[in-house]
Each structure stands twice: as C-alpha cells, then as structure tokens.
Amino acid sequence: MNQAARTAWWSLRLAFFLGPFIAGFDKFTHWLVNWDQYLSPVARSVLGGQSHNFMLLVGVVEMIVGLLVITRWPRLGAYLASIWLALIVINLLTTGMYFDIALRDVGLSLSAFGLAKLTEAGVRAGRRAEPELRRVA
C-alpha cells in the first residue's frame, strides 16, 4: 500500500474507532444528546418499555465495533460499522424526521465500507495491512 493509501486508511480507521466508541459510550451518559429520541416509533412499539435498555445495548455494540476497527480486526469492524450505519439509516427514515442525520449516516456507511476495502487491498498485496501500516505511521 502506498503512503497516500496508508494515510487514508489510518484516518478512516481512527474515525471509525472514535465515532462509534464515543457515541456508544454516550448512550450511557447522554452528555452529547439524548439518543433515545432517535429510536423510531416502530422500534418503540416492538420494544415496549425496553427501548432505553435497547439503546444501552446499541451503545455496547457501537463500542465493540470501534474497538474492532482500532485493534486487530479493522476489516471486520469496518464491515460491521457499514452494516450498522445502514441499519441506523433505516431506523432514522422510519421516524419520519432526522433525514439530515440519515443522509450523513449514508456517507458514514459508505466510508466504513471504503475502510474495509482499503484493508482488504493491503491484505491482498501479500501482507497483513495492520502491522505494515503501524510501522509506517
């Protein structure tokens, strides 16, 4: 992988560690926002009185995804982040509002997919992307 690809890979890797991890942690603290407001009415009706507990579980999943991206499994973490963000988009669209956030999350989902593909490119080049990129950074 050339230097430009390494730089892109590291910036995406850092973004998909910090974003999911901080957002996941904030599900417990609500310092940034009350995340429960983004849960669609459909999900609320299915979950009943457990919607807040569900959002706490969402927070745990997001922190795990962030840790996967920054540790030894960036490709797996990036694919999971891409799928997770697509599911968030669907949830947001079913709220009937928050379309701006849904649009942002489409871009994030595609960016996570790009990180997974950059990681694959490093692996396909005959070396594990992670150790090689750590050495350069």
C-alpha positions in Angstrom: 0.0 0.0 0.0 1.4 3.4 -0.9 1.8 6.3 1.5 -1.4 8.0 0.4 -3.4 4.9 0.9 -1.9 4.4 4.3 -2.8 7.9 5.3 -6.4 7.4 4.1 -6.5 4.0 5.9 -5.3 5.4 9.2 -7.6 8.5 9.1 -10.7 6.2 8.4 -9.6 3.7 11.0 -9.2 6.4 13.6 -12.6 8.0 12.6 -14.4 4.6 12.9 -12.8 3.9 16.2 -13.6 7.3 17.8 -17.1 7.9 16.3 -18.7 4.6 17.3 -16.8 4.3 20.6 -17.7 7.8 21.8 -21.3 7.6 20.5 -21.6 4.2 22.2 -20.3 5.4 25.5 -22.6 8.4 25.3 -25.6 6.1 25.2 -24.9 5.7 28.9 -24.2 9.3 29.8 -26.3 11.4 27.4 -23.6 14.1 27.5 -23.9 14.7 23.7 -27.6 14.1 23.1 -30.5 12.0 24.4 -30.0 9.1 22.0 -33.4 7.6 22.9 -35.1 10.3 20.8 -33.8 8.8 17.6 -35.5 5.4 18.1 -38.3 5.0 15.5 -41.9 4.6 16.6 -41.9 1.2 15.0 -38.9 0.1 17.2 -40.5 1.7 20.3 -43.7 -0.3 19.8 -41.8 -3.5 19.3 -39.6 -2.9 22.3 -42.3 -1.7 24.6 -40.9 -0.3 27.8 -37.4 -1.7 27.0 -36.4 1.0 24.5 -33.9 2.6 26.8 -32.3 -0.7 27.6 -32.2 -1.4 23.9 -30.3 1.8 23.4 -27.8 0.8 26.1 -27.3 -2.5 24.1 -26.8 -0.4 21.0 -24.1 1.6 22.9 -22.2 -1.6 23.8 -22.3 -2.8 20.2 -21.0 0.5 19.0 -18.1 0.4 21.4 -17.2 -3.1 20.4 -17.3 -2.1 16.7 -15.0 0.8 17.5 -12.6 -1.4 19.3 -12.6 -4.0 16.5 -11.7 -1.2 14.0 -8.7 0.1 16.0 -7.4 -3.3 17.2 -6.5 -6.4 15.2 -9.7 -6.7 13.2 -10.2 -3.4 11.2 -11.8 -5.1 8.2 -14.4 -6.9 10.3 -15.0 -3.8 12.3 -15.4 -1.7 9.2 -17.9 -4.1 7.6 -19.9 -4.2 10.8 -19.8 -0.4 11.1 -21.0 -0.2 7.5 -23.9 -2.5 8.1 -24.7 -1.0 11.5 -24.9 2.5 10.0 -27.2 1.3 7.2 -29.5 -0.1 9.9 -29.4 3.2 11.7 -30.3 5.0 8.4 -33.4 2.7 8.1 -34.3 3.4 11.7 -34.0 7.2 11.2 -36.0 7.1 8.0 -38.9 5.4 9.8 -39.0 8.2 12.4 -40.4 10.5 9.7 -37.7 13.1 10.6 -34.0 13.3 11.1 -33.5 12.9 7.3 -30.3 15.1 7.6 -28.8 12.7 10.1 -29.8 9.7 7.9 -28.1 11.3 4.9 -24.9 11.8 7.0 -25.0 8.2 8.1 -25.3 7.0 4.5 -22.0 8.7 3.9 -20.5 7.2 7.0 -21.7 3.8 6.0 -20.1 4.1 2.6 -16.9 5.4 4.2 -16.8 2.4 6.6 -17.2 0.2 3.5 -14.2 2.0 2.0 -12.1 1.3 5.0 -12.9 -2.4 4.8 -11.9 -2.4 1.1 -8.7 -0.5 1.8 -7.9 -3.1 4.5 -8.6 -5.9 2.0 -6.3 -4.2 -0.5 -3.4 -4.3 2.0 -4.0 -7.9 2.8 -4.3 -8.9 -0.9 -1.0 -7.2 -1.6 0.5 -10.2 0.3 0.9 -8.8 3.7 -1.4 -8.1 6.7 -2.3 -4.5 6.5 -2.3 -3.8 10.2 1.4 -4.5 11.0 2.7 -2.8 7.9 0.7 0.3 8.5 1.7 0.5 12.1 5.3 0.5 11.1 4.9 3.4 8.7 2.7 5.5 11.0 
